[in-house]
Amino acid sequence: MTKWKPFLALVLLLTSCIHSLHAPYRPEDVVFEPALLGEWINESDTWTISRAGNGKSYRVVLADKNGRTGVFLGHLFEIGGHRFVDLYPVQTEQHSAEFHRDHAIAMHTFYLLTRTEPSPRLAFLDDQWLTSYLKENPNALRHEWIGKELLITAPTAELQAFLLRHVSTKGAFAPTPGEWRRAG
């Protein structure tokens, strides 16, 4: 892990989302919800969601207000009666040269899906809550500190158990800002 710390520190500084090295779902947890398909707009981004892969995966294309795009492989998964969304970045030819791609680590970012209709509503694992919690309970979830940034290193089963323990904990999940609406 030590050789990756400088790179991970840069990646983690770019966003306040919590990242995980391991997927927060098992293949049998994955479900598909057609209501998520389409083009969605929020305060600053446009998200185009279509089917991908085996039919239970999503291709998620994010376009920000500056016209920059990013492609993700998305999975909707259910554990303990709660639905979550996982986004995993997809390398595309336009992103970088091969040498650069060889030095990048893709990580999972996940959200609690609190509503599907009439538009999706997501909540993220609050980084301030999690930071505070793990400083008080360092063995509650495997993780690494990259400077002041947090990276979850727990395997899937441990991460799922943690999510289920705290899905209803006050302050653990915070709603994403803004409202999503269908384009057009």
C-alpha positions as a Markdown table, in Angstrom:
| # | Residue | x | y | z |
|---|---|---|---|---|
| 1 | Met | 0.0 | 0.0 | 0.0 |
| 2 | Thr | 2.9 | 2.4 | 0.8 |
| 3 | Lys | 4.0 | 2.7 | -2.8 |
| 4 | Trp | 0.5 | 3.9 | -3.8 |
| 5 | Lys | 0.1 | 6.5 | -1.1 |
| 6 | Pro | 1.3 | 9.6 | -3.1 |
| 7 | Phe | -0.9 | 8.8 | -6.0 |
| 8 | Leu | -3.9 | 7.9 | -3.8 |
| 9 | Ala | -3.5 | 11.1 | -1.9 |
| 10 | Leu | -3.8 | 13.1 | -5.1 |
| 11 | Val | -6.9 | 11.2 | -6.2 |
| 12 | Leu | -8.6 | 11.4 | -2.8 |
| 13 | Leu | -8.0 | 15.2 | -2.6 |
| 14 | Leu | -9.9 | 15.7 | -5.8 |
| 15 | Thr | -13.2 | 14.6 | -4.2 |
| 16 | Ser | -14.8 | 14.3 | -0.8 |
| 17 | Cys | -16.5 | 11.1 | -1.6 |
| 18 | Ile | -15.6 | 7.9 | 0.2 |
| 19 | His | -13.7 | 5.5 | -1.9 |
| 20 | Ser | -13.2 | 1.7 | -1.6 |
| 21 | Leu | -10.6 | -0.5 | -3.2 |
| 22 | His | -13.1 | -3.4 | -3.1 |
| 23 | Ala | -16.6 | -3.6 | -4.5 |
| 24 | Pro | -19.3 | -3.2 | -1.9 |
| 25 | Tyr | -21.4 | -5.9 | -3.6 |
| 26 | Arg | -21.3 | -9.5 | -4.5 |
| 27 | Pro | -22.6 | -10.6 | -8.0 |
| 28 | Glu | -25.8 | -12.1 | -6.3 |
| 29 | Asp | -26.6 | -8.7 | -4.7 |
| 30 | Val | -26.9 | -6.9 | -8.0 |
| 31 | Val | -30.4 | -5.9 | -9.2 |
| 32 | Phe | -31.6 | -3.9 | -12.1 |
| 33 | Glu | -34.1 | -1.0 | -12.0 |
| 34 | Pro | -35.2 | 0.3 | -15.4 |
| 35 | Ala | -36.5 | 3.5 | -13.9 |
| 36 | Leu | -32.9 | 4.7 | -13.5 |
| 37 | Leu | -32.3 | 4.6 | -17.3 |
| 38 | Gly | -32.3 | 7.8 | -19.2 |
| 39 | Glu | -30.7 | 11.3 | -19.1 |
| 40 | Trp | -30.8 | 13.0 | -15.7 |
| 41 | Ile | -29.8 | 16.6 | -14.9 |
| 42 | Asn | -28.9 | 18.0 | -11.5 |
| 43 | Glu | -27.5 | 21.4 | -10.5 |
| 44 | Ser | -24.1 | 21.0 | -12.2 |
| 45 | Asp | -24.0 | 17.7 | -14.2 |
| 46 | Thr | -25.8 | 15.6 | -16.7 |
| 47 | Trp | -25.9 | 11.9 | -16.1 |
| 48 | Thr | -26.7 | 9.5 | -19.0 |
| 49 | Ile | -27.6 | 6.1 | -17.8 |
| 50 | Ser | -28.0 | 3.1 | -20.1 |
| 51 | Arg | -27.7 | -0.7 | -19.9 |
| 52 | Ala | -24.3 | -2.3 | -20.0 |
| 53 | Gly | -22.6 | -5.6 | -19.9 |
| 54 | Asn | -24.7 | -8.5 | -18.6 |
| 55 | Gly | -28.0 | -6.6 | -18.6 |
| 56 | Lys | -27.8 | -5.9 | -14.8 |
| 57 | Ser | -25.0 | -3.3 | -15.2 |
| 58 | Tyr | -25.3 | 0.4 | -16.1 |
| 59 | Arg | -23.1 | 2.5 | -18.3 |
| 60 | Val | -23.1 | 5.9 | -16.7 |
| 61 | Val | -21.7 | 8.9 | -18.6 |
| 62 | Leu | -21.2 | 12.1 | -16.5 |
| 63 | Ala | -20.9 | 15.4 | -18.3 |
| 64 | Asp | -20.1 | 18.4 | -16.1 |
| 65 | Lys | -21.0 | 22.0 | -16.9 |
| 66 | Asn | -17.6 | 22.5 | -18.5 |
| 67 | Gly | -18.2 | 19.7 | -21.0 |
| 68 | Arg | -15.8 | 17.3 | -19.5 |
| 69 | Thr | -17.0 | 13.7 | -19.4 |
| 70 | Gly | -16.3 | 10.5 | -17.4 |
| 71 | Val | -17.6 | 7.0 | -18.0 |
| 72 | Phe | -18.5 | 4.7 | -15.1 |
| 73 | Leu | -19.7 | 1.1 | -14.8 |
| 74 | Gly | -22.6 | 1.3 | -12.4 |
| 75 | His | -24.3 | -1.4 | -10.3 |
| 76 | Leu | -27.4 | -1.2 | -8.3 |
| 77 | Phe | -27.2 | -3.7 | -5.4 |
| 78 | Glu | -29.4 | -4.7 | -2.5 |
| 79 | Ile | -28.3 | -5.8 | 0.9 |
| 80 | Gly | -30.5 | -6.1 | 3.9 |
| 81 | Gly | -33.5 | -4.5 | 2.1 |
| 82 | His | -31.5 | -1.4 | 1.3 |
| 83 | Arg | -30.4 | -0.4 | -2.2 |
| 84 | Phe | -27.1 | 1.1 | -3.0 |
| 85 | Val | -25.4 | 2.4 | -6.2 |
| 86 | Asp | -21.8 | 1.6 | -7.0 |
| 87 | Leu | -19.8 | 3.6 | -9.6 |
| 88 | Tyr | -16.5 | 2.3 | -10.9 |
| 89 | Pro | -14.6 | 4.4 | -13.5 |
| 90 | Val | -14.0 | 3.0 | -16.9 |
| 91 | Gln | -10.8 | 3.7 | -18.7 |
| 92 | Thr | -11.3 | 5.1 | -22.2 |
| 93 | Glu | -8.7 | 5.9 | -24.9 |
| 94 | Gln | -9.2 | 9.6 | -24.5 |
| 95 | His | -8.3 | 9.7 | -20.8 |
| 96 | Ser | -4.6 | 9.1 | -21.1 |
| 97 | Ala | -1.6 | 7.4 | -22.6 |
| 98 | Glu | -0.9 | 3.8 | -21.8 |
| 99 | Phe | 2.0 | 4.6 | -19.4 |
| 100 | His | -0.3 | 7.0 | -17.5 |
| 101 | Arg | -3.1 | 4.4 | -17.3 |
| 102 | Asp | -0.7 | 1.9 | -15.8 |
| 103 | His | -0.3 | 4.3 | -12.9 |
| 104 | Ala | -3.9 | 4.8 | -12.1 |
| 105 | Ile | -6.0 | 2.9 | -9.6 |
| 106 | Ala | -9.8 | 2.8 | -10.2 |
| 107 | Met | -11.8 | 2.8 | -7.0 |
| 108 | His | -15.4 | 2.2 | -6.1 |
| 109 | Thr | -17.7 | 5.1 | -5.0 |
| 110 | Phe | -21.0 | 4.1 | -3.6 |
| 111 | Tyr | -24.3 | 5.8 | -2.5 |
| 112 | Leu | -27.4 | 4.8 | -0.7 |
| 113 | Leu | -30.4 | 4.9 | -3.1 |
| 114 | Thr | -33.2 | 6.5 | -0.9 |
| 115 | Arg | -35.7 | 6.9 | -3.7 |
| 116 | Thr | -36.2 | 5.8 | -7.3 |
| 117 | Glu | -39.4 | 7.6 | -8.4 |
| 118 | Pro | -40.2 | 10.2 | -9.6 |
| 119 | Ser | -36.5 | 10.8 | -9.7 |
| 120 | Pro | -33.5 | 9.1 | -8.1 |
| 121 | Arg | -32.4 | 10.4 | -4.7 |
| 122 | Leu | -29.0 | 9.4 | -3.4 |
| 123 | Ala | -27.2 | 9.7 | -0.1 |
| 124 | Phe | -23.5 | 9.4 | 0.4 |
| 125 | Leu | -21.6 | 8.0 | 3.3 |
| 126 | Asp | -20.7 | 11.2 | 5.0 |
| 127 | Asp | -16.9 | 11.7 | 5.0 |
| 128 | Gln | -16.9 | 13.8 | 8.2 |
| 129 | Trp | -19.1 | 11.3 | 10.1 |
| 130 | Leu | -17.0 | 8.3 | 8.9 |
| 131 | Thr | -13.7 | 10.1 | 9.7 |
| 132 | Ser | -14.8 | 10.9 | 13.2 |
| 133 | Tyr | -16.3 | 7.4 | 13.7 |
| 134 | Leu | -13.1 | 5.6 | 12.5 |
| 135 | Lys | -10.9 | 7.8 | 14.6 |
| 136 | Glu | -12.9 | 6.7 | 17.7 |
| 137 | Asn | -13.4 | 3.1 | 16.4 |
| 138 | Pro | -10.3 | 2.3 | 14.3 |
| 139 | Asn | -11.1 | -1.4 | 14.1 |
| 140 | Ala | -14.7 | -1.0 | 12.9 |
| 141 | Leu | -13.8 | -1.1 | 9.2 |
| 142 | Arg | -10.5 | -1.8 | 7.5 |
| 143 | His | -9.1 | 1.4 | 6.0 |
| 144 | Glu | -6.0 | 3.5 | 5.3 |
| 145 | Trp | -5.3 | 7.1 | 6.0 |
| 146 | Ile | -3.6 | 8.8 | 3.0 |
| 147 | Gly | -2.6 | 12.0 | 4.7 |
| 148 | Lys | -5.9 | 13.3 | 6.0 |
| 149 | Glu | -7.9 | 11.4 | 3.4 |
| 150 | Leu | -9.6 | 8.0 | 4.0 |
| 151 | Leu | -9.6 | 5.0 | 1.8 |
| 152 | Ile | -11.7 | 1.9 | 2.7 |
| 153 | Thr | -9.7 | -1.3 | 2.2 |
| 154 | Ala | -12.2 | -3.7 | 3.8 |
| 155 | Pro | -13.3 | -6.7 | 1.7 |
| 156 | Thr | -16.8 | -6.8 | 0.4 |
| 157 | Ala | -18.4 | -8.8 | 3.3 |
| 158 | Glu | -16.9 | -6.5 | 6.0 |
| 159 | Leu | -17.9 | -3.4 | 4.1 |
| 160 | Gln | -21.5 | -4.7 | 3.6 |
| 161 | Ala | -21.8 | -5.5 | 7.3 |
| 162 | Phe | -20.6 | -2.0 | 8.2 |
| 163 | Leu | -23.1 | -0.3 | 5.8 |
| 164 | Leu | -26.0 | -2.4 | 7.2 |
| 165 | Arg | -25.0 | -1.5 | 10.8 |
| 166 | His | -25.0 | 2.2 | 10.0 |
| 167 | Val | -27.6 | 2.7 | 7.2 |
| 168 | Ser | -30.0 | 4.2 | 9.8 |
| 169 | Thr | -27.3 | 5.8 | 12.0 |
| 170 | Lys | -28.0 | 9.5 | 12.4 |
| 171 | Gly | -25.5 | 11.5 | 10.3 |
| 172 | Ala | -23.9 | 8.5 | 8.7 |
| 173 | Phe | -25.5 | 9.2 | 5.3 |
| 174 | Ala | -26.0 | 12.7 | 3.9 |
| 175 | Pro | -28.3 | 13.5 | 0.9 |
| 176 | Thr | -26.4 | 14.5 | -2.3 |
| 177 | Pro | -27.1 | 18.1 | -3.1 |
| 178 | Gly | -29.7 | 19.1 | -5.6 |
| 179 | Glu | -32.6 | 17.4 | -7.2 |
| 180 | Trp | -32.3 | 15.2 | -10.3 |
| 181 | Arg | -34.8 | 15.7 | -13.1 |
| 182 | Arg | -35.2 | 14.0 | -16.5 |
| 183 | Ala | -33.7 | 15.8 | -19.4 |
| 184 | Gly | -36.2 | 17.2 | -22.0 |
